């Protein structure tokens, strides 16, 4: 029964990531067709991350009013027309609104699947469970990189978004027919209000992990945007731009299978450091990239960091937090990723115009090194032992939701 539910969650993740990884490399190109400058493109991509952050942060509140299953289904249904209409847009403001709606509903879906995975996961193989769930990302990137760019070159954006919407529709249908939350219903139900409870303190390590996640995700998003814009400036086709996701997914699928399992055995810290170093390496490679395989290498390195952020860091946070407060703590990891996306994209376009690409990427490459130092300080500083304290009225599976 548990495995069947995890498969449903896996499919939901796959659909969201398939749409996101398929669209993301092409969004700067699509916006350029409506006359957008690099600064406008950066702001446009920032709006998508503001939207997914809003979806993340509102998931707990919405779930307390609609129930988790209804929200799971409703978010999927709402995303279908948004994906279809995105390919029919005739003005940039329409593109921005529709893209934001797709990312908002996707954020809700990722939030629900992430917390449910944490509740279903066994303690001794927690990293492996998150790693397997994160496998949906490289698989989605691999397939979407092949399909999406070819569809655009063959029949344009309208057919491409229609195909994406058809796949997306499988999410609410499967949720309505097969999703069963009875096994975790007691954990999803908010406890009765107790007057003497005080707000939860997560501890310094948790907050350090939030900052580390923020810094690494800024690097990922600035570099991802840089890949698309650099390839566009070198006159690469839409198919070539999409191929970066294909190659990145193909090469790193075995990595996604192993990262979580190895972190269960050898500890999370070393893999978090490895992910940060990969982010720095990818950004530095981008500075010298002129050929297609250079951009493939950049994407592979970034995907490695993304796998660590998507599997090892949530497993580490789940290790830190008690089960009764996991629904509040774990969602902040996703929220921090999306906030970083907002900041990274909003600033990248402006900084590209003012500082130039090389200077921006050099500055960006330093951020993971700072994050490594912060991790070392947090883990070596003695932590006071304290019991979790929960503000019951704010529980509601609050995750805050790519």
C-alpha positions as CSV (number, residue, x, y, z in Angstrom):
1,X,0.0,0.0,0.0
2,X,2.8,2.4,1.0
3,X,4.7,1.7,-2.2
4,X,1.6,2.3,-4.3
5,X,1.2,5.7,-2.7
6,X,4.8,6.6,-3.3
7,X,4.5,5.7,-6.9
8,X,1.6,8.1,-7.2
9,X,3.7,10.8,-5.6
10,X,6.6,9.9,-7.9
11,X,4.3,10.4,-10.9
12,X,3.2,13.8,-9.6
13,X,6.8,14.9,-9.2
14,X,7.6,13.6,-12.7
15,X,4.8,15.5,-14.3
16,X,5.8,18.8,-12.6
17,X,9.5,18.4,-13.3
18,X,8.8,17.3,-16.9
19,X,6.8,20.5,-17.5
20,X,9.3,22.7,-15.6
21,X,12.5,21.2,-17.1
22,X,10.9,21.2,-20.6
23,X,9.8,24.8,-20.4
24,X,12.6,26.5,-18.4
25,X,15.4,26.4,-21.0
26,X,12.9,27.8,-23.6
27,X,11.3,30.5,-21.5
28,X,14.1,33.1,-22.2
29,X,13.8,32.3,-25.9
30,X,10.0,32.5,-25.8
31,X,10.1,35.9,-24.0
32,X,12.7,37.2,-26.5
33,X,10.1,36.6,-29.2
34,X,7.9,39.2,-27.5
35,X,10.7,41.7,-27.4
36,X,12.0,41.1,-23.8
37,X,15.5,42.3,-22.9
38,X,17.8,40.3,-20.5
39,X,16.6,42.5,-17.6
40,X,13.0,41.8,-18.4
41,X,13.7,38.1,-18.9
42,X,15.3,38.0,-15.4
43,X,12.2,39.7,-13.9
44,X,9.9,37.3,-15.8
45,X,11.8,34.3,-14.5
46,X,11.7,35.8,-11.0
47,X,7.9,36.0,-11.2
48,X,7.8,32.3,-11.9
49,X,9.7,31.7,-8.7
50,X,7.6,34.2,-6.7
51,X,4.6,32.1,-7.9
52,X,6.1,28.8,-6.9
53,X,7.1,30.3,-3.5
54,X,3.6,31.4,-3.0
55,X,2.3,28.0,-3.8
56,X,4.7,26.5,-1.4
57,X,3.8,28.8,1.5
58,X,0.0,28.6,1.0
59,X,-0.1,24.8,0.7
60,X,-0.6,24.3,4.5
61,X,-3.2,27.0,4.7
62,X,-5.1,25.6,1.7
63,X,-4.8,22.0,2.9
64,X,-6.4,22.9,6.2
65,X,-9.5,24.1,4.4
66,X,-9.8,21.8,1.4
67,X,-8.2,18.6,2.8
68,X,-4.9,17.4,1.3
69,X,-6.4,15.1,-1.3
70,X,-8.7,17.8,-2.6
71,X,-5.9,20.3,-2.8
72,X,-3.7,17.7,-4.6
73,X,-6.4,17.1,-7.2
74,X,-7.5,20.8,-7.5
75,X,-4.0,22.1,-8.1
76,X,-3.5,19.5,-10.9
77,X,-6.8,20.5,-12.5
78,X,-6.0,24.3,-12.3
79,X,-2.7,23.8,-14.1
80,X,-4.1,22.1,-17.2
81,X,-5.6,25.2,-18.9
82,X,-2.7,27.4,-17.8
83,X,-0.2,25.1,-19.7
84,X,-2.4,25.0,-22.8
85,X,-3.0,28.7,-23.0
86,X,0.7,29.5,-22.5
87,X,1.4,28.3,-26.0
88,X,-1.5,30.5,-27.3
89,X,-0.3,33.8,-25.7
90,X,-0.1,36.9,-27.9
91,X,1.5,39.3,-25.5
92,X,4.3,39.1,-22.9
93,X,2.0,39.9,-20.0
94,X,-0.1,36.9,-20.8
95,X,3.0,34.7,-20.9
96,X,4.1,36.0,-17.5
97,X,0.7,35.4,-15.9
98,X,0.2,31.9,-17.3
99,X,3.7,30.8,-16.5
100,X,3.2,32.1,-12.9
101,X,0.0,30.0,-12.6
102,X,1.8,26.9,-13.9
103,X,4.6,27.4,-11.3
104,X,2.1,28.2,-8.5
105,X,0.2,24.9,-9.0
106,X,3.4,23.0,-9.5
107,X,4.7,24.4,-6.2
108,X,1.6,23.1,-4.4
109,X,2.1,19.7,-6.0
110,X,5.8,19.5,-5.0
111,X,5.0,20.6,-1.5
112,X,2.4,17.9,-1.0
113,X,4.5,15.1,-2.4
114,X,7.6,16.2,-0.5
115,X,6.0,16.2,3.0
116,X,4.0,13.0,2.3
117,X,7.3,11.3,1.3
118,X,8.9,12.4,4.5
119,X,6.0,10.9,6.5
120,X,6.1,7.6,4.5
121,X,9.9,7.3,4.6
122,X,11.5,4.7,6.9
123,X,14.2,6.2,9.2
124,X,17.0,3.8,8.2
125,X,16.5,4.4,4.5
126,X,15.3,8.0,4.5
127,X,17.9,9.3,2.2
128,X,17.2,6.5,-0.2
129,X,13.5,7.3,-0.2
130,X,14.1,10.9,-1.0
131,X,16.7,10.0,-3.6
132,X,14.3,7.7,-5.4
133,X,11.6,10.3,-5.3
134,X,14.1,12.9,-6.7
135,X,14.8,10.4,-9.5
136,X,11.7,11.9,-11.1
137,X,13.7,15.0,-11.9
138,X,16.5,13.5,-14.1
139,X,14.0,11.2,-15.8
140,X,11.8,14.1,-16.6
141,X,14.7,16.2,-17.7
142,X,16.0,13.4,-19.9
143,X,12.7,12.8,-21.7
144,X,11.5,16.4,-21.8
145,X,14.8,17.6,-23.2
146,X,14.3,15.2,-26.1
147,X,10.6,15.8,-26.7
148,X,10.0,19.5,-25.9
149,X,12.6,21.1,-28.2
150,X,11.7,18.8,-31.1
151,X,8.0,19.7,-30.7
152,X,8.8,23.4,-30.8
153,X,11.0,23.0,-33.9
154,X,8.3,20.8,-35.6
155,X,5.0,22.6,-34.9
156,X,5.8,25.5,-32.6
157,X,4.9,26.3,-29.0
158,X,1.1,25.7,-29.2
159,X,1.5,21.9,-29.9
160,X,4.3,21.6,-27.3
161,X,2.1,23.1,-24.5
162,X,-0.8,20.9,-25.6
163,X,1.3,17.8,-25.1
164,X,2.6,19.0,-21.8
165,X,-1.0,19.7,-20.6
166,X,-2.1,16.2,-21.6
167,X,0.6,14.7,-19.4
168,X,-0.2,17.1,-16.6
169,X,-3.8,16.0,-16.6
170,X,-2.7,12.6,-15.5
171,X,-1.8,14.0,-12.1
172,X,-5.3,15.0,-10.9
173,X,-6.9,11.9,-12.5
174,X,-4.5,9.5,-10.8
175,X,-4.9,11.5,-7.5
176,X,-8.7,11.3,-7.7
177,X,-8.7,7.5,-8.4
178,X,-5.8,6.2,-6.5
179,X,-4.4,8.5,-3.8
180,X,-5.2,7.2,-0.3
181,X,-3.9,9.2,2.7
182,X,-5.4,6.9,5.4
183,X,-1.9,5.7,6.4
184,X,-0.7,9.2,7.3
185,X,-4.1,10.8,8.2
186,X,-3.3,11.0,11.9
187,X,0.0,12.9,11.2
188,X,-1.7,15.3,8.8
189,X,-4.5,16.2,11.2
190,X,-3.8,19.3,13.2
191,X,-3.7,18.6,17.0
192,X,-6.2,20.6,19.1
193,X,-5.0,24.0,20.3
194,X,-3.2,24.1,23.6
195,X,-2.9,27.4,25.3
196,X,0.5,26.7,26.9
197,X,2.4,25.9,23.8
198,X,5.1,28.2,22.5
199,X,6.6,28.6,19.1
200,X,8.9,25.9,17.7
201,X,12.6,26.5,17.7
202,X,14.4,24.6,15.0
203,X,18.0,25.1,16.1
204,X,21.0,26.8,14.6
205,X,21.9,23.9,12.3
206,X,18.5,24.0,10.7
207,X,18.8,27.7,10.0
208,X,22.3,27.3,8.6
209,X,20.9,24.7,6.2
210,X,18.3,27.1,5.1
211,X,21.0,29.7,4.3
212,X,23.2,27.1,2.5
213,X,20.2,26.0,0.4
214,X,19.5,29.6,-0.5
215,X,23.1,30.3,-1.6
216,X,23.4,27.1,-3.7
217,X,20.0,27.7,-5.4
218,X,21.0,31.2,-6.3
219,X,24.1,29.8,-8.0
220,X,22.0,27.2,-9.8
221,X,19.4,29.6,-11.1
222,X,21.8,32.3,-12.2
223,X,23.9,29.7,-14.0
224,X,20.9,28.1,-15.6
225,X,19.7,31.4,-17.0
226,X,23.2,32.1,-18.2
227,X,23.3,28.8,-20.1
228,X,20.2,29.8,-22.1
229,X,21.3,33.3,-22.8
230,X,24.8,32.3,-23.7
231,X,23.6,29.7,-26.1
232,X,21.1,32.1,-27.6
233,X,23.9,34.7,-28.2
234,X,25.9,31.9,-29.9
235,X,22.9,31.2,-32.2
236,X,22.2,27.7,-30.9
237,X,18.8,26.3,-31.9
238,X,15.9,25.6,-29.5
239,X,16.6,21.9,-29.9
240,X,20.2,22.4,-28.9
241,X,19.2,24.5,-25.8
242,X,16.7,21.7,-24.7
243,X,19.4,19.1,-25.2
244,X,21.3,20.4,-22.2
245,X,18.5,19.0,-20.0
246,X,18.5,15.7,-21.9
247,X,22.3,15.2,-21.4
248,X,22.2,16.4,-17.9
249,X,19.4,14.0,-17.0
250,X,21.0,11.0,-18.9
251,X,24.4,11.3,-17.3
252,X,23.3,12.0,-13.8
253,X,20.5,9.4,-13.5
254,X,22.9,6.9,-11.9
255,X,24.0,9.6,-9.5
256,X,20.5,10.3,-8.4
257,X,20.0,6.6,-7.6
258,X,23.1,6.5,-5.4
259,X,23.3,9.9,-3.7
260,X,20.6,9.3,-1.1
261,X,21.6,5.7,-0.4
262,X,25.3,6.6,0.1
263,X,24.3,9.5,2.4
264,X,22.4,7.0,4.6
265,X,25.7,5.1,4.9
266,X,28.4,7.7,5.0
267,X,26.6,10.7,6.4
268,X,24.9,13.8,4.8
269,X,27.6,16.4,5.4
270,X,30.1,15.2,2.8
271,X,27.5,15.0,0.1
272,X,26.2,18.5,0.9
273,X,29.8,19.8,0.5
274,X,30.2,17.9,-2.8
275,X,27.0,19.5,-4.1
276,X,28.3,23.0,-3.3
277,X,31.6,22.3,-5.0
278,X,29.8,21.1,-8.2
279,X,27.8,24.4,-8.3
280,X,31.1,26.4,-8.2
281,X,32.6,24.2,-10.9
282,X,29.5,24.5,-13.2
283,X,29.6,28.3,-12.9
284,X,33.3,28.5,-13.7
285,X,32.9,26.2,-16.7
286,X,30.1,28.5,-18.1
287,X,32.6,31.4,-18.3
288,X,34.6,29.5,-20.8
289,X,31.7,27.8,-22.7
290,X,31.5,28.2,-26.4
291,X,30.7,24.7,-27.7
292,X,27.6,22.6,-27.1
293,X,29.4,20.0,-25.0
294,X,30.6,22.8,-22.7
295,X,27.0,23.7,-21.9
296,X,26.2,20.0,-21.4
297,X,29.0,19.8,-18.8
298,X,27.7,22.9,-17.0
299,X,24.2,21.4,-16.8
300,X,25.5,18.0,-15.6
301,X,27.4,19.8,-12.7
302,X,24.3,21.9,-11.8
303,X,22.1,18.8,-11.9
304,X,24.5,17.2,-9.4
305,X,23.9,20.1,-7.0
306,X,20.2,20.0,-7.5
307,X,20.1,16.3,-6.6
308,X,21.9,17.0,-3.4
309,X,19.5,19.8,-2.6
310,X,16.5,17.7,-3.5
311,X,17.4,14.5,-1.7
312,X,20.2,14.8,0.8
313,X,19.2,18.1,2.4
314,X,15.6,17.1,3.0
315,X,16.8,13.8,4.4
316,X,19.2,15.7,6.7
317,X,16.4,18.0,7.8
318,X,14.1,15.0,8.5
319,X,16.9,13.5,10.6
320,X,17.0,16.8,12.6
321,X,13.3,17.3,13.2
322,X,10.8,15.3,15.2
323,X,8.0,13.8,13.1
324,X,5.3,16.0,14.7
325,X,7.0,19.2,13.4
326,X,8.3,17.8,10.1
327,X,5.3,19.3,8.3
328,X,6.5,22.8,9.4
329,X,10.2,22.4,9.0
330,X,10.7,20.5,5.8
331,X,8.6,22.8,3.6
332,X,11.0,25.7,4.4
333,X,13.7,23.9,2.4
334,X,11.5,24.1,-0.7
335,X,10.5,27.6,0.2
336,X,14.1,28.7,0.5
337,X,14.9,27.1,-2.9
338,X,12.1,29.1,-4.6
339,X,13.0,32.4,-2.8
340,X,16.5,31.9,-4.1
341,X,15.1,31.4,-7.6
342,X,13.2,34.7,-7.3
343,X,16.3,36.6,-6.0
344,X,18.6,34.9,-8.5
345,X,16.5,35.5,-11.6
346,X,15.4,39.0,-10.6
347,X,19.0,40.1,-10.1
348,X,20.7,38.1,-12.9
349,X,19.3,40.0,-15.8
350,X,20.2,43.4,-14.3
351,X,23.6,42.3,-13.2
352,X,24.3,40.8,-16.6
353,X,23.6,44.2,-18.2
354,X,25.7,46.1,-15.6
355,X,28.6,43.9,-14.6
356,X,28.9,41.7,-17.7
357,X,28.6,37.9,-17.8
358,X,32.2,37.0,-16.7
359,X,32.1,39.3,-13.6
360,X,28.7,38.0,-12.6
361,X,29.7,34.4,-12.9
362,X,32.9,34.9,-10.9
363,X,31.0,36.4,-8.1
364,X,28.4,33.7,-8.2
365,X,31.0,31.0,-8.1
366,X,32.2,32.2,-4.7
367,X,28.8,31.7,-3.0
368,X,29.1,27.9,-2.6
369,X,32.5,28.4,-0.9
370,X,30.9,30.7,1.6
371,X,28.1,28.1,2.2
372,X,30.7,25.4,2.9
373,X,32.3,27.6,5.5
374,X,28.9,28.2,7.1
375,X,28.2,24.5,7.2
376,X,31.5,23.8,8.9
377,X,30.8,26.5,11.6
378,X,27.3,25.2,12.2
379,X,28.2,21.5,12.6
380,X,31.3,22.2,14.8
381,X,29.5,24.6,17.1
382,X,28.0,22.8,20.2
383,X,24.2,22.8,19.9
384,X,22.0,23.1,23.0
385,X,19.6,20.2,23.5
386,X,16.0,21.3,23.5
387,X,12.7,19.8,23.1
388,X,10.6,20.8,20.1
389,X,8.0,23.3,21.0
390,X,5.0,23.6,18.7
391,X,2.6,26.4,18.0
392,X,-0.4,24.2,17.4
393,X,-2.6,26.8,15.7
394,X,-0.1,27.2,12.9
395,X,0.6,23.5,12.3
396,X,-1.7,22.3,9.5
397,X,1.0,20.5,7.5
398,X,2.5,24.0,6.7
399,X,5.1,23.5,4.0
400,X,4.9,26.8,2.5
401,X,5.6,25.1,-2.0
402,X,10.2,22.5,-9.4
